[in-house]
Every structure is written in structure tokens, then in C-alpha cells.
Amino acid sequence: MSARACRAMATLAVLAAVVWLAGPSLLLERLSTANAAWVALAALMLVAQIWLSALRWQVTAQALGTPVPRGWAIAEYHLSVLGNTLLPGGVMGDLGRAARARGSMGGWRPAAASVVLERLAGQIALLLVGLAGSCWWLGTRFGAPAAVAVLIGSAAVLAALIGVTPRRWRALLHRAWGSHAAAQIGLSALVLACNLLGVWTAARAVGVSLDMGQALFVIPLTLLAMLVPLTVNGWGLREGLAAGLWPLVGVSASDAVAASVAFGLCAVLAALSGLVPLAQRLWGARRDKLRT
């Protein structure tokens, strides 16, 4: 059995188990009565995230000396997100983006470097906010020493990771982020804000309301489950983590799963916007073929 088939089966198995534990009838009730306006807003937030991520990729590519046109970068990123969302592994879209970009960016290495560094910027931003939210929650529950201990431990892990990073990749990081720090930080902040708001508004769609402190604690940690390449776009893992984590801020496991599923469906809606540039390319190729 192929790895893709295994991931697809794992996705269904984990998601089915989480839904069963959370209560299928209650989950179905929450989703069937979801507020359409909040769903639309969540999808729009996630589409905006795609556009802003594409701009961050353009900035990264330019810093590495391989500039790409803005419109092309946005179209490519839409296709990339579509692949990451619908295909097992969570990186197939990124691999396709690097493959399509290698011709205009001077080969596989610069294309892959721009894709990896752009995605890494987003993951680092998510980790930092997740760390800040965790420290806030630990500080309010167990006092400042617990939060300080987590910060010290995280700094030690970061230092160790930097120490084992190959010199060539450290040089690429410096090129990509050092000379364009303001743009990288600003775009990463906006991308992350759209992502967090996407989850928050999807939760509101099913009747779950989080204040800012609660949201900054549970949402980033829930989204981190999507980085684990065991299921399709984090389905199942994300819902399982939400069911275990959100009750810490007073949200029931059933409501947490409903909010996570609602977000996943909104993410699919946003990803389907990638069909627009795909249709445009197919139509353009057909038109060029007819002309010849």
C-alpha cells in the first residue's frame, strides 16, 4: 500500500474516532446550524492568508536573487494551497510549486529554497505565538515561574536547533530574512493574523466564542497539529488536539471538534479558489493550441 493511501486511511480513521468520542449527533447539529456569514468571513480570511503568503514568497524569492512576478506568485500559491489541502502529506502542493518555479528561478535548488524558507517563516511565527499563548496560560494558572521555565526551555531548544543547522542554510536564512526583515515580519504577522482569525470566525460560526487570551493559547497550538504529515492537511489530528486542549479554557470537547471541523471546511473552501488560476491556465493552453 502506498504512503498516500496510508495517510488517507489514517485521516479517516483518526477523524472517525475523534467524531465518535465527541458525539456525532451533537457535532452534526452544530455544523448544520452554522452561521453562513461567519463561515463566509472565515473563508475570506483564509483566502487573504493565501494572497499574503504569496507576497511573502515573492519577497523571499527576491531576497535570494530569483524575483518572480506578483500575479504569477499569487496564482502559484493558490495552486500550492489547493494541493496541500486535498492531497496527503501536506507538502505536495509546495513540491509542485517548486517544480513549476524551477524554470524561471534557475533550477531546483533556488526554487526549493524559496519555498522552504517562506513556509518556515510562517511556522516560526505560529510557534512564537503558540509559545506566548502557552506562557500566558501557564502564568495565569501556575504563576510566573512556570512561564519562565517554558521560555528558558524553548530558548535552549532553539539554540540547539540553530547549532545543528548547516552553514549553507544559515546563510540562506540571513539572505532571505536579514535584508528584508521589515517585510518578512510584517507579512508573517498579517498571514498569522488571518489564520488565527480564520479559526476564531469558524468557531463563532458554530457558536463557540473565545476571548483574545483564550484564542492565543488554544488556536496556535491546535494549528500546529497540521504540521504533522501523518494525515491529509491535519484532519483528525487537529480535531483530536482541539478536543483535548480547548476544554482547558472552558470549551467542551464536542464544541472544540465542531469548531475545528468548521475551520477545516472553510480551509477547503478557500483552497478551492486555486481552481480559478488552474482553469485560466488550462484555458490559456487550449487557446494557444487552437491558434497553432
Secondary structure, 3 states (H helix, E strand, C coil): CCHHHHHHHHHHHHHHHHHHHHCHHHHHHHHHCCCHHHHHHHHHHHHHHHHHHHHHHHHHHHHCCCCCCHHHHHHHHHHHHHHHHHCCCCCHHHHHHHHHHCCCCCCHHHHHHHHHHHHHHHHHHHHHHHHHHHHHHHHHHHCHHHHHHHHHHHHHHHHHHHHHCCHHHHHHHHHHHHCCHHHHHHHHHHHHHHHHHHHHHHHHHCCCCCCHHHHHHHHHHHHHHHHCCCCHHHCCHHHHHHHHHHHHHCCCHHHHHHHHHHHHHHHHHHHHHHHHHHHHHHHHHHHHHHHC
